Amino acid sequence: MHVMRESWTDARLDDFRVEVDRRFDEVDRRLEKVEAEIKDLRSEMKSGFEAVNKTMINGVLILSGSYIAGFAALVGLVATQI
């Protein structure tokens, strides 16, 4: 172990520290890019879900109206037969 300590001079430790800092800076930049992509994806998904939600609400309203109109026509038909 003593031999290992002699091979790590102050200059080598400084170089190592600089390299570690550089690599962490690179990781930070990559994480910022991933965070931006996730933010864009969340926005896109939110828009998509809102569109699907509107479509489903419109469909339910149209079907409900059709059922009510059909039921009213049926009631009218039955009333004319009585």
Beta strands, then each sheet from edge to edge (+ up, - down):
end
